[in-house]
Amino acid sequence: MVLPEVLRVRLAPHPTARDAAVAVVPAKAGDPIAIVPALSTVISPDQKSWRCDQCGTASMGFLNLRRCSGCASFWYCGTICQNKAWKAHHRKICKNHDAFVASPEYQALTAHDKMDALLLSQMLADPAPWWNASGSAEYSLSDPYTTFLHLLKGPRVDGFVPPLCLPPGAATAETAALAKELYSRFGNNNFVVQDHLNSVGHGVFPLASRFFNHSCVPNAACKYPTQPEKPLTMEVVALRDIAAGEEVTVPYLDPALPYQTRQDALRANYGFQCGCRLCLFQRGIEPVASPPQRGSEELRDMETALRAFALGGDEHAVRLPAHPALFETLPANLHPIFHESYLPSLSELFSKLSHEGPFVDAIEAGITQLALYAVVYPPNYPQIGMHALELGKTVWNLVCTAGPEAAAADIKVREEQAEMFLDLADEVLNVYGEEGDICGPLGEIRVLRDMMSGRCDAVDD
Ligand SMILES: C[S@@+](CC[C@H](N)C(=O)[O-])C[C@H]1O[C@@H](n2cnc3c(N)ncnc32)[C@H](O)[C@@H]1O
């Protein structure tokens, strides 16, 4: 039996999604709605030897990870994690792992399928609980095996199952059938484990999968705090106040992706057409006109109007909107911001200018991007805070690289602007809270504030 640390939702019937997670008590922005353990996780290949394969904690230079002396391909933060992994699956996988990952069948898989192949192998390393669960007519939310088998199957119909790393003799027809059953629920139920919004692994969290539906205007978001020797958990955090009885939704993908990309991905991977407020709005304004050319007067006017609409128009007194669906009141002349080409080109420009300068231009592009985020994302969405932090760093770099000819008054104005962006980042990211590894964005804000109150040092990424 595996009980969640926190579970403040109950299941209620949903017209198209089978069930929905409904809040049983009111939640404040930042409250945990659910804290649920992983049944199984794998870390991404690029995280190997830097993160514990069991708890997901990054070494950060202070954890001395030990390497499995059998396969030399798994690393652990200590004996507790190593023993847990050994007992759960590694004793069945260790010997064959290296030959398996070198095999042509495995090598032919996509990066995503490679991780799923290892995840599925781990889950089947000890099939006994799955046999028991599949033989049982009952399902219980306190049992991850029956809960997983009760999850909706994904829309994929080609019957594909990745190759498995199993000990000789374990690859029977029954195991293959069981693998098919489990894998049919992977694509639409499993989660990408993130650290500071970067993907670091894949995880199976049956309870979270059973409860939380998707919305592109979610009122909650998932995070994965890690701690040495502690089981990897998923935390679902309220992004705004949620009333008792309200559905709690999370984003399955980035709501800032273009409308058609989101629709296609949700249909292909999850088997549904999204009917959230953002999708309904965007469907209503399709086809979106292309934005004016970069560098044109028309684009400058559109972006000035966007900044004024979303952030108040004064780049030294930026206000983030509290409206959960600001896009619904977006003037028609700003609709081209939803064109599939617009955000990629704007974020590429901000990224380039904030590294190479001129920083003044980077700040303008960055504020426009913040305005777009404020329109697309709901209040307190973590990407808004991460971007405000990037803006704070860029303004601080402008201050630090100002030449002796710069007027003291201008520098003061920019110092205050850098603080303003850090205040915004703090406000948003404190709702999402600490997540992933230590020294995440909230830690970066603290470091930056120290630098700003002391000496001047340009900030590296
Ligand atoms: C992780 S499960 C969510 C829990 C699910 N509702 C249940 O009752 O078990 C994902 C599946 O739920 C359904 N789903 C999730 N969000 C949805 C939405 N916004 N609209 C329609 N169906 C949705 C889809 O069938 C999707 O493949």
The ligand as an SDF file (V2000), in Angstrom:
LIG
                    3D

 27 29  0  0  0  0  0  0  0  0999 V2000
   -3.7660   11.2420  -17.0440 C   0  0  0  0  0  0  0  0  0  0  0  0
   -5.3470   10.7330  -17.5550 S   0  0  0  0  0  0  0  0  0  0  0  0
   -6.3330   11.8570  -16.6350 C   0  0  0  0  0  0  0  0  0  0  0  0
   -7.3350   11.1420  -15.7330 C   0  0  0  0  0  0  0  0  0  0  0  0
   -8.5510   10.6170  -16.4670 C   0  0  0  0  0  0  0  0  0  0  0  0
   -9.5290   11.6590  -16.6550 N   0  0  0  0  0  0  0  0  0  0  0  0
   -9.1890    9.4390  -15.7530 C   0  0  0  0  0  0  0  0  0  0  0  0
  -10.3990    9.4720  -15.5130 O   0  0  0  0  0  0  0  0  0  0  0  0
   -8.4810    8.4770  -15.4420 O   0  0  0  0  0  0  0  0  0  0  0  0
   -5.2850   11.3330  -19.1820 C   0  0  0  0  0  0  0  0  0  0  0  0
   -6.5040   10.9890  -20.0140 C   0  0  0  0  0  0  0  0  0  0  0  0
   -7.6240   11.7160  -19.5050 O   0  0  0  0  0  0  0  0  0  0  0  0
   -8.3870   12.2850  -20.5750 C   0  0  0  0  0  0  0  0  0  0  0  0
   -8.2780   13.7590  -20.4880 N   0  0  0  0  0  0  0  0  0  0  0  0
   -7.3820   14.4780  -19.7860 C   0  0  0  0  0  0  0  0  0  0  0  0
   -7.6130   15.7970  -19.9060 N   0  0  0  0  0  0  0  0  0  0  0  0
   -8.6790   15.9250  -20.7080 C   0  0  0  0  0  0  0  0  0  0  0  0
   -9.4110   17.0340  -21.2060 C   0  0  0  0  0  0  0  0  0  0  0  0
   -9.0740   18.2870  -20.8920 N   0  0  0  0  0  0  0  0  0  0  0  0
  -10.4670   16.7880  -22.0240 N   0  0  0  0  0  0  0  0  0  0  0  0
  -10.8260   15.5260  -22.3530 C   0  0  0  0  0  0  0  0  0  0  0  0
  -10.1790   14.4180  -21.9070 N   0  0  0  0  0  0  0  0  0  0  0  0
   -9.1130   14.6130  -21.0940 C   0  0  0  0  0  0  0  0  0  0  0  0
   -7.7790   11.7470  -21.8690 C   0  0  0  0  0  0  0  0  0  0  0  0
   -8.4410   10.5540  -22.1980 O   0  0  0  0  0  0  0  0  0  0  0  0
   -6.3440   11.4440  -21.4510 C   0  0  0  0  0  0  0  0  0  0  0  0
   -5.7560   10.4320  -22.2710 O   0  0  0  0  0  0  0  0  0  0  0  0
  1  2  1  0
  2  3  1  0
  2 10  1  0
  3  4  1  0
  4  5  1  0
  5  6  1  0
  5  7  1  0
  7  8  2  0
  7  9  1  0
 10 11  1  0
 11 12  1  0
 11 26  1  0
 12 13  1  0
 13 14  1  0
 13 24  1  0
 14 15  1  0
 14 23  1  0
 15 16  2  0
 16 17  1  0
 17 18  1  0
 17 23  2  0
 18 19  1  0
 18 20  2  0
 20 21  1  0
 21 22  2  0
 22 23  1  0
 24 25  1  0
 24 26  1  0
 26 27  1  0
M  CHG  2   2   1   9  -1
M  END
$$$$
